[in-house]
Amino acid sequence: MECAKCGRELKDEKSRQRGYGPVCWKKIQKAKEEQQHESTEDEIRFEKGRN
């Protein structure tokens, strides 16, 4: 089985279950956190604009 992001072979069971190797998984999680943080900042700006 290969990583869905980079195509490298997945060697351990946890990676195979996720579909991503450990390095790609960390990158994906970091991107999700950054996106969530940006969404929260946008919501705060929107709320301030409504007041």
N, C-alpha and C positions, 0 to 999 in steps of 0.2 A: 504494500500500500504506500502511496506517495502523499506528501504534504500538499494540501489544496492551494497553498500560497506559492511555494517555491519549487515544488516537484521532487524534492529529495525523498529518499526512502525513509519511512517512519519505522524506527527500530524498537521502541518500547510500546507496551500495551496502552498506556495512558495517552500517548500521542496518537496511536491508531484510533482510539475511541473518539478523540477530539477531531481528528482529521488534519491536524497541524503539528509540526515539530515544536520543540520548546522555544526556540528563538522566534519563530513566526508567531507563535501563540502570545508571547510577551509583547510583540509589536502590535498585534491586533488588540490586545487588552489595553495597551497604552493609548492607541488611537481612539478606542471607545471612551476611555476616561476623558481624553481631551475634548472629544465631541460633546460629551455630557456636560463638561465644565463650560464650554462655549454656549450651549443651550441654556444653562442656568444663568449665565451673564446676560444673555439676550432677554430672558424673562424678567430679570431685575430691571434692565433698562426700560423694557416695555411698561412694567408696573410703575416706575418712577415717572414716565411720560404721561401716565393716566392720572396721576395725582395733581 
